[in-house]
């Protein structure tokens, strides 16, 4: 009788732990998102790329983002505000994509006057023409920015 009770208690604790973990992520699953960003056909090293959900536009909405590597590749990560953790990937959904390309060495600039090589063309979710969809599974995204 003691073993059966202990097993029931352990199963209950495990179920509660799983429930707590899923609620920490808002019940969302994160899927691997990687890809390439080019600018006029060449790797866009240093571009900051971010995904803005078409369904959640609030100030605390998740914004998967990445910085483009020298070869043009990137891997998205998502910062979860409430939990103060970073998750690999992005939730499934439809997104507006923003990109800014500030200088790699920002020491000579103030925060307000960083020049964007892309001239602001893709910097706002209201004006960017870039779109992406993350399925319930791995996604590969490719963008060739014009400037």
N, C-alpha and C positions, 0 to 999 in steps of 0.2 A: 504494500500500500504506500510506503514511503517513497519508493522509486517512481511510481506513477505520478504522485503529487509533485515530486521534484521535476520530473519531465514536463508536466503541465505548466509549472512555474517558468521553466526555462523557455518553453515554446511561447508563452505569453510575453516574456521579456524580449525575446527575439522579434516577435511580431510588433511590439511597441517600438523597438529600436528602428525597424524597417519603416514604420509609419512616420516616425520623427524625421528620419533621413529624407523621405520623399517630401515631407512638408517643408523641409529646409530649402528645397529647390523649387518650391512653389508647384510641385507635382510635374515639373517639366523635365523632359529627357533632353540630353545634349548629344548632338551627332557630329562626327568629325567633319570639318570643313577646311579644305585647303585649296590652293589654286595658284594662279599666276596673274600678276599685274604688269602690263607693258605700257609704255608711253611712246607713241609714234613707232611702235614695233620693237622697242628695246626695253630691257628690264628696268622697272621703275623703282630702283633701290631707294628705300627710305619713305616711300608713300605710306601714309596712315590710312588704312581702309576700315570702314565701319559699316555695320548693318543696322538699319533702323526698321523695326517691325511696322508693317502696314496696319496691323491690328492694335498695337499698343504704342501710343504716342505720348504717354505721360512722362513727367520728368524723371521718374525712377524706372523707366522701362529698361530692359536689358539691351545692351548695345555690344554685340559681339564685335571684336576688332582685332587688328593685326598690323604689324609693321612689315613692309615688304623687304625681303632679304636681297643681297647683291645679285642673285641669279633671277630675281623677279618672283620668287615663290613666297607664299605666306601660309600660316596656319592660324585659324581663328581661335580666340579664347573669349570667354564671357565673364565679366566681373559681376558677382551677385552682391548688391549693396547691403542687404540686411544681414547676410551671413559673413560678409567680409572675406569671401573666398573667390578664387578664379577657377572656372570650369573649362576644360578643353572642349572646343566645338561651339555649336549654337543650337538653339531650339528649332524645331521644324517650323516653317512658315514662309511667308512672302515678305521680302524686304526691299527698301530703297537703299541703295549703296552710296556712301559718300567717300570721297578721297581728297586728301590734301597732301601737298608735297613741299614741305618746309625744308630749309637747308639742314644738312646733317649737323653742321656746327652752328649752333644757335647762340653762341656766346656774345655776338655783336648786336643782338636784337633784343628788344623788349617783347613781352608777351603779346602786346597789341599790334606790333608792326612786323610780324614774321611774314616774309613774302612767300606766296604760294606759286610754285612754278606752273601750276595748272590754272592760274588766274581766277580762282574761285568757281570755275565751271562746274565742279563736282562737290563743292564743300558743304552744301546745304541740302537736307532731305526735301526741301520745298522746290529746289531748282535742278537737282541732279536727275539726269536721264537714265542713270544706271539702275537696273533691277536684278534681283536674284531670288531664287527659291531654294530653300533647304528642305530636302525630303526627310522622311523618317528613315534615315540611313546616311552613309557617307556621301558627301557632296564635293564636287570639284568645280570651282568657279574660275573663269578666265575673263579678264577685262583688258582692252587695248584703249587706253586713254588718249585723247587728242588734245594738243595744246599749241 
